[in-house]
Amino acid sequence: MSLSDYDALLVLSFGGPEGNDEVVPFLENVTRGRGIPRERLEQVGEHYFNFGGVSPLNRLNREIISNVESELASRGHDLPVYFGNRNWHPFANDTAQQIAADGHKRVLVFATSAWGGYSACRQYDEDIVGMREVTPQIDFTKLWQFYAHPTFISLMAADLKQAWDGANQAETKVLFTAHSVPTAADKVAGGPDDAHLYSRQVEEASRLIAEKAGVTEYEVVWQSRSGNPATPWLEPDVVDRTEELAAADSSFKHLICVPVGFISDHMEVIWDLDSELKESCEERSITLTRTPTVGHTPEFAQMVVEIAETIGREEEVESLSTVTVQGCTVNGAPCSPGCCQLSRQ
């Protein structure tokens, strides 16, 4: 198989509301089956209401799609690019039906998460299973994850290096941050033979980025936890750790925060980092440099197309990591038996 054997590419993402009236219905989709009352969802939605109910995620994904379309055309690939989400319009199943109506039968899927784990990987496989159920005539092939792809590492490292080289390094600390998950979910992230896959991949990407940027001292922290406060999640939290460092070291005056877990400036970035973390830093007279996410860049789109071009030649997929990289899967099949299952603990 090669890229020429496929007739469409689907960018598959999480989704986000685009108005105040969409926030609670969107959150109901995200939390379906958990029995969370509407009043609680309205409280959670305050982050969105602060921005007029608009998550930037859909806009940013459309920007990625535009860049990917340009990159495909520049390489001579006549491949239409579609957009589908798990939790809000355009819903993945609706997009699948449109793809079928347009006559396509072999579709590549680029999931916008770089990582393993249930939420970051397996749920996208489940989305593909759902699309397959409504359009059984289509074969969907999900592309490789990219957390250790040289392009992703280089893009993140270039921004960190610029911030680090311009800083008073004696007063500066570097924190890499990614979305926290319950520790029980992380424990089963890679299945029985590859435990803690998600956190190990985040740590590995952070190491690779720091190494390329010339940063020798850094920490990996977490953010955006939710749910029952009694449930253990990956720690420390980025804001809590910043406050601990400030209390322990009076020379700490500058924080460089690297949002390694995110490819776009969606709500977890603009609220948790650009609002809450920034406010905490200001209260302690710490300047904050939050390095950019890289999904909007033409180089990121080049990486997506390069990964697609390796289809059928998986041995050519570039990775700098020794940690497991989840491979191409067809029609929502798991990467390996028991991999990235939902923890019930």
C-alpha positions in Angstrom: 0.0 0.0 0.0 1.0 3.6 -0.6 -0.5 7.0 -0.3 -1.8 6.8 -3.9 -4.0 3.9 -2.8 -6.1 6.1 -0.5 -8.7 8.6 -1.7 -9.2 10.9 1.4 -7.7 12.1 4.7 -9.7 12.7 7.8 -8.4 15.0 10.6 -10.1 13.5 13.7 -10.1 15.6 16.9 -11.9 16.2 20.2 -14.2 19.1 19.3 -15.2 22.3 21.1 -18.1 24.7 21.4 -18.4 27.8 19.3 -20.9 29.8 21.3 -22.3 30.1 24.9 -25.4 28.1 24.0 -23.2 25.2 22.9 -21.0 24.9 26.0 -23.2 22.7 28.3 -24.4 20.4 25.4 -20.7 20.0 24.4 -19.8 19.1 28.0 -22.7 16.7 28.2 -21.1 14.9 25.3 -17.7 14.9 26.9 -19.0 13.5 30.2 -21.7 11.2 28.8 -22.3 8.2 31.1 -20.7 9.7 34.2 -23.9 11.1 35.7 -22.6 14.6 36.2 -25.5 17.0 36.9 -26.1 20.0 34.6 -25.4 22.5 37.4 -21.9 21.1 37.7 -21.4 21.3 34.0 -22.4 24.9 34.0 -19.7 25.5 36.6 -17.1 23.7 34.6 -18.2 25.7 31.6 -17.1 29.0 33.2 -13.7 28.6 31.4 -15.6 28.7 28.1 -18.0 31.4 29.1 -15.0 33.6 29.8 -14.2 33.4 26.0 -17.8 33.9 24.8 -18.4 30.1 24.8 -15.9 29.7 22.0 -13.1 27.1 22.1 -10.4 27.9 19.7 -9.9 24.2 18.9 -12.1 23.9 15.8 -10.6 27.1 14.3 -7.1 25.8 14.9 -7.9 22.4 13.4 -9.3 24.1 10.3 -6.0 25.9 10.1 -4.1 22.6 10.3 -6.3 21.2 7.6 -5.7 24.2 5.3 -1.9 23.8 5.8 -2.2 20.0 5.1 -4.2 20.7 2.0 -1.5 23.0 0.7 1.3 20.6 1.5 -0.5 17.7 -0.2 -1.0 19.8 -3.3 2.6 20.9 -3.3 3.7 17.3 -3.3 1.3 16.3 -6.1 -1.2 14.4 -4.0 -4.9 14.8 -5.0 -6.3 13.9 -1.6 -9.3 15.8 -0.2 -9.1 16.5 3.6 -12.1 16.2 5.9 -12.7 17.3 9.5 -14.5 15.3 12.2 -14.8 15.5 16.0 -15.8 13.2 18.8 -17.7 15.7 20.9 -19.0 18.5 18.8 -19.8 19.6 15.3 -18.6 18.5 12.8 -19.2 15.1 14.4 -17.1 12.2 13.1 -20.0 10.1 12.1 -21.6 12.9 10.1 -18.3 13.5 8.3 -18.0 9.8 7.6 -21.3 9.9 5.9 -20.3 12.8 3.8 -17.1 11.0 2.9 -19.2 8.1 1.8 -21.5 10.3 -0.2 -18.5 11.7 -2.0 -17.6 8.2 -3.1 -14.4 7.6 -1.1 -13.7 4.1 0.2 -10.1 4.2 1.6 -9.5 6.9 4.2 -6.5 7.8 6.2 -7.1 9.2 9.7 -4.9 11.7 11.4 -5.8 11.9 15.1 -4.7 15.2 16.6 -3.2 13.5 19.7 0.4 12.5 19.8 0.2 10.0 22.6 -0.8 6.6 23.8 -3.4 5.9 26.5 -7.2 5.6 26.6 -8.2 9.2 26.2 -5.3 10.1 23.8 -5.4 7.0 21.6 -8.0 4.3 22.2 -11.0 6.7 22.2 -10.0 7.7 18.7 -10.0 4.1 17.8 -13.5 3.9 19.2 -14.5 6.9 17.1 -13.3 5.0 14.0 -15.3 2.0 15.0 -18.3 4.2 15.2 -17.6 5.7 11.8 -17.2 2.2 10.4 -20.6 1.2 11.7 -22.4 4.0 9.9 -20.3 3.7 6.7 -19.2 0.0 6.5 -18.1 0.5 2.9 -15.2 2.7 4.0 -11.9 1.4 5.3 -10.3 3.8 7.8 -6.6 3.6 8.6 -5.3 5.6 11.5 -1.8 7.1 11.1 1.1 6.7 13.4 1.5 8.8 16.5 4.0 11.6 16.3 5.2 12.5 19.8 8.8 11.6 19.0 8.8 12.5 15.3 11.9 14.6 14.6 9.9 17.5 13.2 7.7 17.7 16.3 10.7 17.6 18.5 12.6 20.2 16.4 9.7 22.6 16.3 9.1 22.5 20.1 12.9 22.7 20.8 13.4 25.7 18.6 10.9 27.8 20.6 12.4 26.5 23.9 15.9 27.3 22.8 14.9 30.8 21.8 13.3 31.4 25.2 16.2 29.8 27.1 19.0 31.6 25.3 17.3 34.9 25.9 16.7 34.3 29.6 18.7 35.0 32.7 19.3 31.3 33.3 20.3 31.6 36.9 16.8 32.9 37.7 14.9 30.6 35.3 13.2 27.3 35.6 11.7 25.1 32.8 8.5 23.1 33.2 7.1 20.8 30.6 3.4 20.3 31.0 0.8 17.9 29.6 -2.8 17.0 30.4 -3.1 14.9 33.6 -5.0 11.6 33.7 -6.0 9.4 36.6 -3.0 7.4 37.8 -5.0 4.1 37.3 -5.6 5.1 33.7 -1.9 5.8 33.1 -1.0 2.4 34.7 -2.9 0.5 32.1 -2.1 2.9 29.2 0.1 0.6 27.3 -1.6 -2.7 28.3 -0.1 -5.4 30.5 3.3 -5.4 28.7 3.8 -1.6 28.3 2.4 0.1 31.5 2.4 3.9 32.0 2.8 4.4 28.2 1.3 7.9 28.3 3.4 9.4 31.0 6.5 7.7 29.6 5.9 9.2 26.2 5.4 12.7 27.6 8.6 12.3 29.7 10.5 11.0 26.6 9.3 13.9 24.4 10.2 16.4 27.1 13.7 14.8 27.3 14.2 15.0 23.6 13.1 18.6 23.3 15.2 19.7 26.2 18.2 17.9 24.9 17.9 19.5 21.5 17.3 22.9 23.0 20.4 22.7 25.2 18.4 22.7 28.5 19.8 20.3 31.1 17.5 21.0 34.1 13.7 20.8 33.8 10.7 19.1 35.3 7.6 17.4 33.8 4.4 18.5 35.4 0.7 18.1 34.7 -2.4 20.2 34.3 -6.2 20.3 33.7 -7.2 17.5 36.0 -11.0 17.1 36.6 -13.4 14.7 38.2 -13.6 13.5 41.8 -10.9 15.2 43.9 -10.4 11.9 45.8 -9.2 10.1 42.6 -5.4 10.2 42.3 -4.2 11.9 39.1 -0.7 12.4 37.7 1.1 15.1 39.7 2.4 17.7 40.4 0.1 20.2 38.9 1.8 23.0 37.0 0.5 25.8 39.2 1.1 24.0 42.4 4.6 23.1 41.4 5.4 26.7 40.4 4.2 27.9 43.7 6.3 25.3 45.5 9.4 26.3 43.6 8.8 30.0 44.3 8.4 29.3 48.0 11.6 27.2 48.1 13.9 29.4 45.9 13.9 33.2 46.2 16.1 33.4 43.1 13.4 32.0 40.9 12.2 35.0 38.9 11.3 33.5 35.4 9.4 30.5 34.3 9.5 28.9 30.9 6.5 26.7 30.4 6.5 24.3 27.5 3.0 22.9 26.6 4.5 19.6 25.3 1.2 17.8 25.6 -0.7 20.1 23.2 -0.4 20.9 19.5 -2.8 23.9 19.6 -3.7 26.8 21.9 -7.1 25.3 22.9 -8.9 25.8 26.2 -6.5 23.9 28.4 -3.7 26.2 27.1 -5.3 29.6 27.1 -7.1 29.1 30.4 -4.9 26.8 32.5 -1.6 28.3 31.4 -2.3 31.8 29.9 -4.8 32.7 32.7 -4.4 30.6 35.9 -0.6 30.0 35.7 0.0 33.5 34.5 -2.0 34.9 37.4 -0.1 32.7 39.9 3.2 33.9 38.5 2.3 37.5 38.6 1.3 37.2 42.3 4.9 36.0 43.0 6.7 38.5 40.7 7.7 35.7 38.3 7.7 36.4 34.6 6.2 33.7 32.5 7.2 32.7 29.0 4.8 30.1 27.6 6.4 28.7 24.5 4.1 28.3 21.4 2.2 25.3 20.4 3.3 24.1 16.9 0.2 22.7 15.1 -0.3 26.0 13.2 3.0 25.8 11.4 3.6 24.7 7.8 6.3 22.4 9.1 3.7 20.5 11.2 1.6 20.0 8.1 4.7 18.7 6.3 5.1 16.2 9.1 1.5 15.0 8.8 1.9 14.4 5.1 5.3 12.7 5.5 3.7 10.3 8.0 0.9 9.6 5.4 3.5 9.0 2.7 5.0 6.2 4.8 1.8 4.2 4.7 2.7 0.7 3.8 6.4 1.5 4.6 6.1 1.7 8.3 9.7 0.8 8.8 10.5 4.3 7.4 8.5 6.1 10.1 10.9 8.5 11.9 11.1 8.4 15.6 13.7 9.5 18.1 12.3 7.5 20.9 12.8 4.1 22.4 9.4 4.2 24.0 6.6 2.5 22.1 5.1 4.5 19.2 1.6 3.4 18.4 1.4 2.2 14.8 -1.1 2.4 11.9 -4.3 0.5 12.7 -7.3 -0.3 10.5 -11.0 0.3 11.3 -10.3 1.0 15.0 -8.4 -2.1 15.8 -6.2 -1.6 19.0 -2.5 -1.4 18.4 -1.9 -4.5 20.5 -4.1 -6.8 22.7 -5.2 -5.0 25.8 -3.6 -1.7 24.9 -4.9 1.6 26.1 -8.0 0.2 27.7 -10.3 2.3 30.0 -9.5 1.8 33.6 -12.5 1.2 35.8 -10.7 2.0 39.1 
